Amino acid sequence: MARVISTFEHLIDLASERFGAAVVAANDEFFASKENLIKPGPSRWIEGKYTDRGKWMDGWETRRRRDEETYDWCVIRLGARGLVQGVDVDTTHFTGNFPEACAIDVTSGFDEATEWHEVLPRSPLRGDAHNWFAIDRAPAATHVRLRIFPDGGVARLRVHGTVVADWPRLKRRGEVDLGAAEHGGIVLSTSDMFFGSGHNLIMPGDATHMGDGWETRRRRGPGHDWAILRLAAAGAIHRIEVDTRHFKGNAPGACSLEYAVEPSVAGAASPDSETAADAFAWRELMPRTGLDPHRLHTFEVAPSSDAATHVRFNIFPDGGVGRLRLWGVAR
């Protein structure tokens, strides 16, 4: 099966434990716990490690089916209500014990009377591999159900998509983090993320360690590193938080922030989101400003007169930042 990347892999993993998702139910987890499905990072293999039930596996694994039921299942509550656009059913390290096929269902609200909507019909799986599936026209959902046929093990389930936030409610707060992933913000691109993903910049909560932030490799030439974010909603930013905690010997020396207004918002045709940055006229919101290692920085800025839709966060020359918060008022 061809691996689908460009259409959805850059999107937030709505089922990530770090994003606030949780595994709420499974019909069986005899060999390995259902909670492993949404753990951060790749699954591990430990040669020779066994439990009283069999080989230790870093994933969700059911017993061998000996009845007439056709599949096992697991339900995950997403970290935020969203539109599922692609999934990775990762069977890494499951070689003679992976399911032969899977299916994905979604719902908005989970209880005994839940009606599931199938968004991925039964599809074959490969063992010890990332199985990528693009999903079209899925309804907004709060929960997903993974069905495996007939039984077996899955290391990780990644559910990539976009958040559908309740903006009428959020606007009543007044001030809101316009870049937050849980509100629908997304990191479109970065110059580099060798040591840590750019998505970490806008994740909920504080970074817990260096690996939980955005970190670039050491720059050996001219220039500087940057990350481009599409805001969750157009608005005016008036306070910026740059958190370098945990980055003690590798924080950037300085940072700056620019904003742009998407052409469609300004009344022109909208460019493709992946190439939009090239069409933007970037305007300075915060000039180059020094940063300290291992510190939460707060910068007050004069709000823009127009509503920003995108920002470019520049760091000089390189380094790591745990979180970026863009406080403002949606318009």
Phi, psi and omega per residue, in radians:
M1 nan 2.308 3.141
A2 -1.192 2.448 3.127
R3 -1.453 2.172 3.111
V4 -1.609 2.137 -3.089
I5 -2.102 -1.006 -2.915
S6 -1.117 -0.464 -3.042
T7 -1.366 -0.449 -3.084
F8 -2.614 -0.175 -3.039
E9 -1.167 -0.404 3.123
H10 -1.366 -0.141 -3.105
L11 -1.429 2.849 3.138
I12 -1.098 2.480 3.003
D13 -1.460 1.754 -3.084
L14 -1.144 -0.349 -3.106
A15 -1.748 0.212 -3.128
S16 -1.264 2.401 3.046
E17 -1.012 -0.674 -3.139
R18 -1.198 -0.348 3.120
F19 -1.568 -0.034 3.126
G20 1.770 0.098 3.118
A21 -1.282 2.812 3.125
A22 -2.602 2.543 3.040
V23 -1.520 2.104 -2.990
V24 -1.853 -0.319 -3.116
A25 -2.882 2.658 3.015
A26 -2.733 2.612 -3.126
N27 -1.415 -0.305 -3.119
D28 -2.836 2.464 3.044
E29 -2.639 0.820 -3.000
F30 -1.048 -0.823 -3.050
F31 -1.592 -0.552 -3.083
A32 -2.679 2.488 -2.969
S33 -1.189 2.482 3.102
K34 -1.092 -0.525 -3.114
E35 -1.089 -0.402 3.140
N36 -1.114 -0.415 -3.063
L37 -0.985 -0.577 -3.006
I38 -1.980 0.272 3.108
K39 -1.137 2.589 3.078
P40 -1.241 2.716 3.084
G41 1.357 2.912 3.134
P42 -1.256 2.776 3.100
S43 -1.246 2.705 -3.107
R44 -1.930 2.716 3.027
W45 -2.127 2.224 3.097
I46 -2.105 1.848 -3.099
E47 -1.057 2.296 3.038
G48 1.403 0.062 -3.136
K49 -1.577 2.156 -3.137
Y50 -2.259 2.702 3.001
T51 -1.958 -3.088 3.119
D52 -1.266 -0.062 3.112
R53 -1.934 -0.083 3.133
G54 2.408 -2.821 -3.101
K55 -1.113 2.305 3.079
W56 -1.215 2.242 3.137
M57 -2.271 2.449 -3.139
D58 -1.627 1.369 -3.114
G59 3.107 -2.910 3.049
W60 -1.826 2.178 -3.114
E61 -2.421 2.235 3.138
T62 -1.705 2.871 3.099
R63 -1.255 2.942 3.095
R64 -1.245 2.207 -3.044
R65 -1.304 2.291 3.139
R66 -2.235 0.428 3.135
D67 -2.243 -2.970 -3.039
E68 -1.593 -0.072 3.069
E69 -1.137 2.646 -2.984
T70 -1.728 -0.262 -3.068
Y71 -2.744 2.809 2.938
D72 -1.811 2.822 -3.049
W73 -2.577 2.748 3.114
C74 -2.549 2.387 -3.091
V75 -1.971 2.315 -3.138
I76 -2.123 2.258 2.990
R77 -1.483 2.134 -3.101
L78 -1.195 2.724 3.126
G79 -1.171 -0.431 3.075
A80 -2.716 2.663 3.086
R81 -1.086 2.329 -3.068
G82 -2.827 3.095 3.088
L83 -1.771 2.034 3.133
V84 -1.350 2.206 -3.102
Q85 -2.065 -0.199 3.088
G86 -3.057 2.669 3.127
V87 -2.327 2.654 2.996
D88 -2.089 1.919 3.060
V89 -1.655 1.717 -2.957
D90 -1.624 2.022 -3.138
T91 -1.857 0.399 -3.120
T92 -0.897 2.317 3.139
H93 1.344 -0.127 3.048
F94 -1.685 1.854 -3.025
T95 -1.910 -0.964 3.104
G96 -1.782 0.202 -3.054
N97 -2.420 0.427 3.103
F98 -1.577 2.722 3.098
P99 -1.183 2.720 3.098
E100 -1.423 -0.368 -3.116
A101 -2.773 2.928 3.096
C102 -2.530 2.922 3.006
A103 -2.564 2.714 -3.135
I104 -2.191 2.320 3.059
D105 -2.156 2.721 3.091
V106 -2.320 2.770 3.059
T107 -2.702 2.809 3.057
S108 -1.987 1.655 -3.046
G109 1.805 2.204 -3.047
F110 -2.150 2.128 3.020
D111 -2.742 -2.945 -3.077
E112 -1.136 -0.421 -3.101
A113 -1.730 0.261 -3.077
T114 -0.995 2.349 2.990
E115 -1.818 2.099 -3.093
W116 -1.600 2.530 3.089
H117 -1.994 2.032 -3.122
E118 -1.284 2.149 3.115
V119 -1.962 -0.301 3.007
L120 -2.312 1.922 3.115
P121 -1.205 2.928 -3.121
R122 -0.845 2.163 -3.052
S123 -2.382 2.474 -3.098
P124 -1.188 2.623 3.114
L125 -2.069 2.641 2.976
R126 -1.819 2.560 3.109
G127 -1.438 2.681 3.101
D128 0.892 0.842 -3.035
A129 -2.725 2.804 2.953
H130 -1.502 2.137 3.110
N131 -1.877 1.846 -3.036
W132 -1.732 2.337 3.118
F133 -2.362 2.158 3.017
A134 -1.385 2.516 -3.115
I135 -2.192 2.271 -3.106
D136 -1.960 2.491 2.967
R137 1.000 0.672 3.057
A138 -1.353 2.472 3.071
P139 -1.292 2.800 3.077
A140 -1.027 2.407 -3.016
A141 -2.439 2.680 3.018
T142 -1.895 -0.345 -3.105
H143 -2.396 2.619 2.986
V144 -2.179 2.626 3.053
R145 -2.119 2.184 3.020
L146 -1.676 2.138 3.025
R147 -1.883 2.351 3.094
I148 -2.106 2.473 -3.047
F149 -2.070 2.207 -0.227
P150 -1.543 -0.349 -3.062
D151 -2.893 -3.065 3.065
G152 2.194 -2.744 -3.031
G153 -2.259 2.492 3.060
V154 -2.249 2.287 -3.081
A155 -1.309 -0.910 -3.095
R156 -2.522 2.634 2.997
L157 -2.162 2.078 3.081
R158 -1.905 2.230 -3.077
V159 -2.072 1.694 -3.060
H160 -1.563 2.392 3.136
G161 -3.071 -2.900 -3.115
T162 -2.090 2.486 -3.130
V163 -1.309 2.441 3.001
V164 -1.926 1.658 -3.042
A165 -1.508 2.732 3.089
D166 -1.567 1.437 -3.043
W167 -1.214 -0.567 3.018
P168 -0.989 -0.686 3.104
R169 -1.249 -0.766 -3.115
L170 -1.091 -0.669 -3.117
K171 -1.138 -0.464 3.115
R172 -1.188 -0.317 3.081
R173 -1.239 -0.420 -3.009
G174 1.495 -1.631 3.119
E175 -1.333 2.386 -3.140
V176 -2.612 2.638 3.057
D177 -1.343 1.825 -3.044
L178 -1.264 -0.275 -3.118
G179 -1.760 -0.090 -3.002
A180 -1.086 2.410 3.116
A181 -1.081 -0.661 -3.100
E182 -1.215 -0.225 3.064
H183 -1.722 -0.121 3.119
G184 1.996 0.055 3.061
G185 -1.192 2.746 3.139
I186 -2.642 2.484 3.027
V187 -1.501 1.972 -3.092
L188 -1.356 -0.701 -3.102
S189 -2.837 2.803 3.069
T190 -2.452 2.781 3.073
S191 -1.269 -0.492 -3.063
D192 -2.962 2.506 2.989
M193 -2.595 0.960 -3.033
F194 -1.079 -0.751 -3.061
F195 -1.766 -0.366 -3.105
G196 -2.753 2.446 -3.030
S197 -1.189 2.494 3.045
G198 -1.093 -0.474 3.112
H199 -1.036 -0.485 -3.106
N200 -1.071 -0.469 -3.098
L201 -0.958 -0.595 -2.988
I202 -2.011 0.273 3.134
M203 -1.267 2.742 3.110
P204 -1.109 2.676 3.044
G205 1.270 3.097 3.100
D206 -1.468 2.658 3.021
A207 -1.102 2.453 -3.096
T208 -1.704 -0.291 3.117
H209 -2.909 3.088 -3.094
M210 -1.036 -0.649 -3.111
G211 -1.231 -0.136 -3.117
D212 -1.712 0.301 3.108
G213 -2.224 -3.010 3.054
W214 -1.685 2.156 -3.139
E215 -2.431 2.269 3.136
T216 -1.717 2.880 3.078
R217 -1.263 2.961 3.122
R218 -1.264 2.131 -3.101
R219 -1.351 2.256 -3.118
R220 -1.965 0.168 3.135
G221 -2.418 -2.948 -3.135
P222 -1.239 2.963 3.067
G223 1.666 -2.959 -3.115
H224 -2.645 2.936 -3.140
D225 -1.659 2.790 -3.059
W226 -2.723 2.802 3.032
A227 -2.394 2.381 3.124
I228 -1.899 2.201 -3.121
L229 -2.011 2.444 2.905
R230 -1.666 2.135 -3.096
L231 -1.177 2.699 3.124
A232 -1.171 -0.541 3.074
A233 -2.663 2.607 3.091
A234 -1.138 2.410 -3.116
G235 -3.018 -3.115 -3.138
A236 -1.885 2.061 -3.132
I237 -1.514 2.299 3.111
H238 -2.167 -0.169 3.089
R239 -2.532 2.374 -3.104
I240 -2.125 2.306 3.036
E241 -1.995 2.204 3.097
V242 -2.098 1.984 -3.025
D243 -1.837 1.935 3.097
T244 -1.827 0.265 3.118
R245 -1.027 2.472 -3.051
H246 1.444 -0.292 3.083
F247 -1.706 1.663 -2.991
K248 -1.761 -0.649 3.123
G249 -2.024 0.183 -3.043
N250 -2.521 0.400 3.044
A251 -1.305 2.652 3.050
P252 -1.095 2.711 3.073
G253 -1.336 -0.465 -3.110
A254 -2.821 2.957 3.080
C255 -2.583 2.886 3.001
S256 -2.598 2.892 -3.134
L257 -2.392 2.323 3.055
E258 -2.084 2.708 3.082
Y259 -2.253 2.851 3.109
A260 -2.561 2.769 3.085
V261 -1.967 2.109 -3.134
E262 -1.026 2.382 -3.088
P263 -0.926 -0.600 -3.139
S264 -1.128 -0.607 3.114
V265 -1.206 -0.601 -3.127
A266 -1.430 -0.055 3.075
G267 1.884 0.012 3.121
A268 -1.838 3.128 3.119
A269 -1.207 2.507 -3.123
S270 -1.491 2.294 3.051
P271 -1.363 2.856 3.058
D272 -1.032 2.455 -3.037
S273 -1.068 -0.534 -3.108
E274 -1.308 -0.413 -3.110
T275 -2.012 0.115 -3.045
A276 -1.023 -0.623 -3.056
A277 -1.018 -0.571 -3.126
D278 -1.217 -0.412 -3.088
A279 -1.620 -0.120 -3.048
F280 -1.472 2.624 2.960
A281 -1.765 1.791 -3.068
W282 -1.341 2.413 -3.134
R283 -2.192 2.475 -3.075
E284 -1.265 2.264 3.029
L285 -1.879 -0.681 3.055
M286 -2.379 2.142 -3.130
P287 -1.206 2.977 3.115
R288 -0.938 2.170 -3.016
T289 -2.376 2.378 -3.085
G290 -1.140 2.595 3.092
L291 -2.152 2.606 3.042
D292 -1.862 2.672 3.048
P293 -1.190 2.652 2.943
H294 0.868 0.966 -3.089
R295 -2.659 2.544 2.999
L296 -1.597 1.997 -3.120
H297 -1.738 2.440 3.054
T298 -2.180 2.210 -3.114
F299 -2.179 2.140 3.017
E300 -1.502 2.361 -3.136
V301 -2.294 2.745 3.069
A302 -1.303 2.134 -3.113
P303 -1.062 2.550 3.106
S304 -1.225 2.653 3.129
S305 -1.304 -0.414 3.080
D306 -1.937 2.910 -3.045
A307 -1.502 2.029 3.106
A308 -1.239 2.479 3.036
T309 -1.982 -0.430 -3.127
H310 -2.404 2.681 3.017
V311 -2.324 2.642 2.997
R312 -2.059 2.063 -3.122
F313 -1.727 2.008 -3.100
N314 -1.813 2.396 3.020
I315 -2.129 2.528 -3.035
F316 -2.158 2.200 -0.257
P317 -1.506 -0.379 -3.062
D318 -2.830 -2.977 3.042
G319 2.172 -2.723 -3.041
G320 -2.321 2.502 3.083
V321 -2.335 2.336 -3.114
G322 -1.332 -0.918 -3.114
R323 -2.488 2.651 3.037
L324 -2.224 2.121 3.119
R325 -2.023 2.331 -3.061
L326 -2.126 1.533 -3.055
W327 -1.447 2.315 -3.139
G328 -2.961 -2.864 -3.114
V329 -2.133 2.183 3.117
A330 -1.257 2.515 -3.137
R331 -2.079 nan nan
